[in-house]
Amino acid sequence: MGRELLKNHFDNFVVRIGAYIGEVIKRNIYQDYKWYEYDSALDEVNRGIKTETVLYSKKRDRVIVPLTVVAQNLEGSPAHTDFLEYVEETVKRNS
């Protein structure tokens, strides 16, 4: 049942979990990060996430991609042990 639910609502899970994680990161960094559509934040068209919503700092010219991290995790190929580790590393790296 769980796999079927994930399969049928994958995009919805990614957006909701990714937005929550992104907001946690944003609120703990205390910088000028705001949500943007990838194409409006960056000009690079060769990246695979070009249609994704990202956190972007204009002042620092940095991008944070929580939705990609969530998608990778839900697909079974996580880059981090868990979401907490990702949040802590991202906050530390961008503060």
N, C-alpha and C positions, 0 to 999 in steps of 0.2 A: 504493500500500500504506500509506504513512504517513498519508494523509488518512482512509482507511478505519479505521485503528487509532485515530486521534484521535477520529473520529466515534463509534466503538463503545465507547470507554473514556474519554470526555471527563471525566466526573465523577471518575473514579478518578485521572486525571492531575492535575486541579485540586486535589483533596484532598492527594495526595502531594507535589506540588511546592509548593503553598501552605503545607502544614505545615512543610516543610523551610525555606522562606523565612521563615516566621513564627518558627521556632525560632532562626534566625540573627539575626533582628532582636531577639527577646526577650533573647537572651544578650549582645547588644552594647549594649543600652540600660541595663541594670542598674537597672531600676525594678521596680515591683510588677505588671507585666503577666502575666496568666494567660489561658489559653484558656477561653472561655465560649461557650455557644450564644447567639446574638444576643438572643433574647427574654429570657434570664435576665440579660443585662448591661444592656440598655436598654429603655426603655418605648415608644420611638417605633415605632409600627406602620406608618407610612406609608413607610418606607424599603424599597427593593427587596430588601435582603439580610437581611430579618428572620429567615430560617431558617438563616442561615449561622453557622459557627463563627468567632469573632473573638478577637483579643487585646484585653483590656480592662484598664485601670488604674483601680481604684476610687479610689485616692488622687488621681489627676489627672483622673478622669472623662473618659478619652480612649479611643478605639477605633482599632485598626489592623486593616485588612481585607485580609490578604495573599491570601486565596482569590479575592476579587473581582478583584484585580490580575492574578492568574494566569489567571483565566477570560477577562478582557478581552484579555490577550495571546494566548492560544490561539485566541480567536475572530477575531483579526486586527485588533483595535482597541486597541493598547497605549497607555497614557498615559505610558509611560516608554520610553526607548530599549531598555533591557534590564532584567533582574531585578536585576543588580548596582546599577544606577543607583537603582532603587526602594529597595533595601535601604539604600544609603548615605544617600539623602535622608531616609528614615524614621528611621534611627538618629540622624542629625544633628538632625532636627526634634523628636525625643522624648527626647533625652538631657539 
